[in-house]
């Protein structure tokens, strides 16, 4: 098995639908915003949208709100000038978001007031809607994960209820790859590849100390897809390398020895017994751990101590604050007799990368359709709809939600666990 994650053929072109010229109400102005955490698709998605508008609707004016919904609430935006249009191709070579992100929930009035984004007594949704009208925006493109698109759905419903007549079109950005009913979210393939490349260097630390336990914490709040895919990609990289076992440089020592994800419960004692045997034979153990694995146990411990569980504006547990990787290291370190425990997190490295070839292809197909939907004022989130046979289309906002679990029956995941000798799925 090679390092590439895609094995099937993807139809990246949209399903047959109304002609982009079938509507006479051609939008005059569109706005873009990116929100939530970073993913290796934001810069490229912005570039692809600008390029597509320039190709088929160059008369449409484009602005981009600075720092996501924060910029929308404050009326802070960039204008996409002819010079920006001419240079948009360069955006495909960069990670991050050139226009900036923020985590703002428009229905969390208290948080918006506290942050100075709206005044006491104002409804953030109405403030956002009125700003779009003041800016003359006909179509809003949101690029973000489930929280961003949930906010977009709520805003779209507010606009519709109150007769604003604006279209909202989302693009699914999340390295967790956990949005219902979207088959593959933008940036996830790249994040898996980059996480693997990160660990390919970190794993050399096994030679820095006898009986070393290395815990590779991978992003993924409630879905283990990224952790599993990162381990798979890393093992594909190992398969392409040569080793010198006689000097301790063996594939087995560099391999993945355990993969722990939120969807699969495991018995700490029995796993510790298996890993202790590996430690005795190899003198090191390497674990891939989803940041969402074990969170329930960690939260229970925090509450038992009478402490407050740190949460963000969306009510999510702040994973950086509770540090799941450290918890795993402490749990297993003593039980398997590790002399040193090293916890490394690839999340910020992986999510900040420029999109790889697979994601660039996916981004191009989704952005082309997003512009076509904009020209016919069709709202929704662009993605391969698992509820409609995997067709690329504008999915109804009310069907979009986060927290889609990784299917542990997926053949490559079952094969992965079998290859590393880990029971269960």
N, C-alpha and C positions, 0 to 999 in steps of 0.2 A: 504494500500500500504506500503510495506516495504521500507527500505532504499536503497536496491540494485537498480541500474540504468538499468541493463540489464534484460529484460523480455522475449526476443526472443532467439531462439537458433542460435548460430553463427557457421558457417562452418569455422573453423580456419585452416583447411588444404587447401593446394593449389589445384587449378583446375588441371585436367589431362593435362600433357604436355610432352615434350620430356624427355626421361630418362636422369638422370644426367650423365650417362656414354656415351651419344650419341655424345659427342664432344671429339675429341682426343686432342685438345689444352688445356689440363689441366693447370689452372693458377698455377704459382709457388709462387707468392707473392701477398698478398692483403693488402690494407690499410684501416683503419677506421678513421673517424673524426666525431665530434659532433659540431654543430654550432647553432647560434641564442640564444634565451633565454632558460632557463632550463625547463624541464618537467619531471614528475615522470616516466621516461622510459629509460633515457639515460644510466645510469649505468647498468640497467638490459639488455638493448639491446646490449651493448658492451659484457656483460657476455654471453648472448645467442649466439651471433655470434661466439665468441671464443669457446664456448662449442660445437657448431654444427660443426665447422671446425675440432675440435679435434676428434669428433665422426666419421665423414665420410671422412675427407681429412686431416689427421694429418700431412701430408708432406707439406702442404701449409704454407709458412711463413707469419706471420702477424706482421704489424707495426701499430701504432696509432699516427696520427699527433696531436701534442700538441696545444691546443687552436684553433681548427678548421682550417679554411682556412688560418689563420695567420701562423700556423705551417707548412702548406703545402707550402706556399710562401717562408718561411724561411728555409725549410728543417729540421725542428725541430720535432723529433718523438721519441716515445717509441718503444722498441722492445718487442714483446710478447714472453717472454721466457717460457721454460717448467714449471718453477715455477709459472708464471702468469697463464698459462693454467690450472695447477692443482688447483689454488685457485680461478678460475673465478666464481665459483658458489656463492662466497661471495658477488659478485657485485649485486646480486638480492636483497640484504637487505639494499641497500643504495640509497639515492637520489642523485641529482646533476650529474655531469659528472667527473669521475676520470681523464680523459684526457684533460678536459677543453674546454671551448667554446669561441667564439668571434663573433662579427658581422662584417663580411668583405664581401663586394660585389665586385667580381672579375672584373666586367665591370665598376665599379666606379674607373677609373684610378686615378683621382685627389685625392680621399680619400686614396687610397693605397699608393700613393707617399707621401702624407702628413704624413701618419703614419709610414713611413720608411719601408714599406713592399716590395716595389719595387723601382727601381731607375727611375729618370726622363727619359722618352722615352721608357721605357719597357711596354709591354703589360702584365698585371697580369695573364691573361689566359694562355699565352705562358709560363710565368715563372712557373705557376702551372703545366702545362703539361710537361715541361722539367724536373721539379723536380720529377714528378712521374716516368719519364723515367730513370732519374739518380738513383732513389731508386729501380728500377727494378719492379715497381708495375704493375700488370696485371689488377687488379680490385680495384676500389675505392668504399667503402661503406660510404655513407653520411647519417647521422642521424640528421634530423632537420625539421623545419617547411616549410612553403611555400617559404620564402626567401631563405632558405638553398637549397631546392630542385629546385627552379628556377635557383640558381647559379649552381647547379649540372647539370641541363638541358643545360644551356649555355655552361658549360665546356664540357659536353658530345658531344654537337654539334660541338664545337671547335676541340675536339680530333678527331671526325669522319671526319670533313672537311679537317683536316691537316694530316690524315693518321697515327695517333698515335696508333690506334688499342687497346685502353683500354676500358674496360667496366665500367660503373658507375651505381651503384645500390643504390637507396635512400630508407630510412625508414621514414615514416611520423610522426614526432614529433610535436605536438602543442596542448596545453591545450585548445585552442580556438575551436578545432574541426571544422575548416573552410577551408579544402583543397578539391577542386574539383579534381576528382570525387570520393574521398575516403570516405567511409561510416563512419569509426571511426578512428580517429588518436590516436597514442600511447600516453598514459599518461593522456588523458582527463577524463576518468572515475575516476582515482585516485585524480586528481585535484578537481573534484566536491566533492568527499567524504571528502577530507582534508579541503576544504573551509567551508564545513558544520560543521566539527568538530571545526574549528577555531571559527566560529560564535557561536557555542554552549557555549563557555566560554564568549565571548564578550557580548552576550545578557544579561548576569547577571548585566552588568553595568546599566541596566534600573532602578535598585533599588538604584543607587548612587545619583540620583537627580530627583526631580519632573519634570514632563512634558519633558521627555528625548526623543530626536530624535536620533536614531542610524542609520547611513548610512554604510552599508557593501558594499564596492567597490570591485568588482570581476573583474579579468582580462578578456579581450575580446575586441579587438580593433574594429572589424567590425562585429562580430558575437556574438549573445546573448546566444548561446547554454550553455556555461559554467555557466553563471549567473543563467539561468533557471534551469539547472541540479543541481547546488549547492543548490538552494532554495528547489527543489524537494527532494534532499537527506536529507537536514536539517529537512524538515517537516516529512519525514519518520522516522528520529530519534526521533522527538517529539512524534510521534504516539506510540512509544514503551515505553514511560515514564509515570510515575504516577505524579499527581499534588496535591497541597493543596490549592484550590481556596480561602478557608476561611482566609488564611493568605496572600493573594495576589499572590500566586504562581499558576497562571492559565496558561493553554496552550495558551489561546488567547493573553495574554500579551507577551509570548515568541515567538509567531508565526511570520510569514512573513506577512507584511501588504502592501507591494508594490514591484513589480519586473519591472525594467526598462531596456530595451535592445535596441540596435541600430535599429533593424528591425521594431519596433513598435512606431510610433509617439504618443504623448499624450498631452493633454491640461493641462498645469501646474495649471491653476486656478481651473478647475473642480476636478483635483486630490487633490489639496490642501484642497478643501472643504471636500472631502471624508476623508482625513487623519486628518483634524482638528476635525471632529466628533469622530474619533477613539481616538485621543489624549484626548479629553474631557471625554471619557468613560473609557479608559484604563490607562491614565496618561503616556503612552509611545507609540512610533511608531518605527517599524523596517523596513528599506528599503534595498532591494538588488539591486544594481546598477551596470550595466556593465560599465567598464571604457571607452567604446566607445560611450555610450549613452550621448547625449547632446554635443558631440565634435564640431559639426558644429556651434552651438550657441556660444560655448566658443571661438572658432577660430574667429568668426565674431566679438566678443567683443574685442579680442586682436588686430585685424586689425583696428577696429574703434578707438582704442587708439593710432594707429600709431606704434605699437610695432611689432617686428618680431616674427613669429610663430616658435618655436624651432622644428627642425626636425633632424632625424638620417640619417645615410649613405644611407638608402634605400628610403629616402624622406618621411618617416612616421612622423606624429606629435608625439613629445615626450610627452606621456600621463602623465608621472610622473611630468613633468614640468608644464603642464596646470592644473593638479589636478581636474579631473571631480567630484570625490566624494565631495570635498570641495564645488564645484559649486552647486551640488545638495543640500548639507546641507544648504548653504546660501539661495538658492531659496525657499526651503520648510520651513526652520527653522522659519523665520519671519511670513510666511503665515499661519502656523498652530499653532503659539503661543508657540513654544518650548522654555523652559527656558535654556536648554543646548543642544548642537549638538555635537555628537561624531562620527567622521569619522574613520573607521577602514578598512584597506586593507589586504585581505587574500592572495594576489597573491604570494608573495615570500615564505610564509609559505606553500601554496598549491603546488606550482610548484617544490619545493625542496624535496618533500617526496619520499620515496621509493614506487615502484609500488605496487598496491593492487592485489588481486587474479585475478580479471577480466582482468586487464592490463597485468599481468604476462602471462596469457593464450594467450592473443592477441599478445604480444611480441614474445612468443615462436613460434606461427604459422607463423608470418611474418618473423622472423629471419631464421627459417628453410628453408622457400622458398627463402629468399635472398641468402643463401649459395648455394642452388641448382641452382639458376639462375647464380650465380658467376661461378660455375663449368661448366656451358654451355655458359658462356660469354654473357648472356642476360641482357641488360641494361633496366632500368625502375625504377619506384617507387612502392614498395610493399604495397598493400592495397586491401581492398574489393571494387571492382570496381562497383560503382552505375550505370555506363553506360553499364555494362555487367552482369546484374542480381545479383550483390553483390558477385561475385566470387573473391576469393583471388588470385591475379595474379600480374605480373610485369606490371604496367600501363605505357604506353608510356609517356615520359617526356613532349612532346608537349601538352598533355592533362592536365597537372598538373598546377594549379594556386590557389592562395589564395583568401580569401574574400568570401567564400561560406556562404551565409546567413543561419541562423537557420530557419527551416520551422515552422512557427508559427501555422500551422494547425496540428502539431504533437499532438495526443490525450492527452498525459500526460501534455503538456503545457496548452492546453485549460482547462483541468481539474484543473490544478494548479491555474490559474487565477480565475476560478469559485469558488474554495474553499476559496480563500482569499478575494473574493468580488471585484476584480479589473476588470473594463470593458475593452473591446477591446482585439485584438490579432493580 
